[in-house]
Amino acid sequence: MSTLPPPVTKHFPENSLEKKVYKIVDNLSEFIPIPNDRNRLGFSLYKYVTGQGDPPSILLKSSKVKVVGISLEELTKKITKELEAVKNKP
């Protein structure tokens, strides 16, 4: 018996909104050490940017992301600042 190759992963284009939002969260890996937490937060922030989710102040508390080396308030400010830059770029 043999195993099948893994499915092909389709990546987002570099200039897409999804890629920009996920990159914001990936850049905060020193404060959010668990990769799965970063993926969940990235998805939740993408939903927020598209108008379907909660703001970062609520998301960080409700998603139970493990935060290390920074307070939730400071992390919220960093994320909000970066999201505003992404929203304002065409």
Contacts in CASP RR format, 6 or more apart in sequence:
PFRMAT RR
TARGET T0000
AUTHOR 0000-0000-0000
METHOD contacts of the structure
MODEL  1
MSTLPPPVTKHFPENSLEKKVYKIVDNLSEFIPIPNDRNRLGFSLYKYVT
GQGDPPSILLKSSKVKVVGISLEELTKKITKELEAVKNKP
11 19 0 8 1.000
12 18 0 8 1.000
12 19 0 8 1.000
12 22 0 8 1.000
13 19 0 8 1.000
17 46 0 8 1.000
17 49 0 8 1.000
17 50 0 8 1.000
17 86 0 8 1.000
18 46 0 8 1.000
20 86 0 8 1.000
20 89 0 8 1.000
21 42 0 8 1.000
21 45 0 8 1.000
21 46 0 8 1.000
21 49 0 8 1.000
21 83 0 8 1.000
21 86 0 8 1.000
22 39 0 8 1.000
22 42 0 8 1.000
22 46 0 8 1.000
24 42 0 8 1.000
24 45 0 8 1.000
24 79 0 8 1.000
24 82 0 8 1.000
24 83 0 8 1.000
24 86 0 8 1.000
25 32 0 8 1.000
25 38 0 8 1.000
25 41 0 8 1.000
25 42 0 8 1.000
25 45 0 8 1.000
25 79 0 8 1.000
26 38 0 8 1.000
27 82 0 8 1.000
28 38 0 8 1.000
28 75 0 8 1.000
28 78 0 8 1.000
28 79 0 8 1.000
29 38 0 8 1.000
30 68 0 8 1.000
31 67 0 8 1.000
31 68 0 8 1.000
31 69 0 8 1.000
31 70 0 8 1.000
31 75 0 8 1.000
32 38 0 8 1.000
32 41 0 8 1.000
32 65 0 8 1.000
32 66 0 8 1.000
32 67 0 8 1.000
32 68 0 8 1.000
32 75 0 8 1.000
33 66 0 8 1.000
33 68 0 8 1.000
34 65 0 8 1.000
34 66 0 8 1.000
37 63 0 8 1.000
37 65 0 8 1.000
37 66 0 8 1.000
40 63 0 8 1.000
40 65 0 8 1.000
41 59 0 8 1.000
41 60 0 8 1.000
41 63 0 8 1.000
41 65 0 8 1.000
44 53 0 8 1.000
44 54 0 8 1.000
44 59 0 8 1.000
44 63 0 8 1.000
45 56 0 8 1.000
45 59 0 8 1.000
45 79 0 8 1.000
45 83 0 8 1.000
47 53 0 8 1.000
48 54 0 8 1.000
48 55 0 8 1.000
48 56 0 8 1.000
48 59 0 8 1.000
48 83 0 8 1.000
49 83 0 8 1.000
49 86 0 8 1.000
49 87 0 8 1.000
53 59 0 8 1.000
54 62 0 8 1.000
55 80 0 8 1.000
56 76 0 8 1.000
56 79 0 8 1.000
56 80 0 8 1.000
56 83 0 8 1.000
57 76 0 8 1.000
57 80 0 8 1.000
60 67 0 8 1.000
60 72 0 8 1.000
60 75 0 8 1.000
60 76 0 8 1.000
60 79 0 8 1.000
61 72 0 8 1.000
67 75 0 8 1.000
70 78 0 8 1.000
END
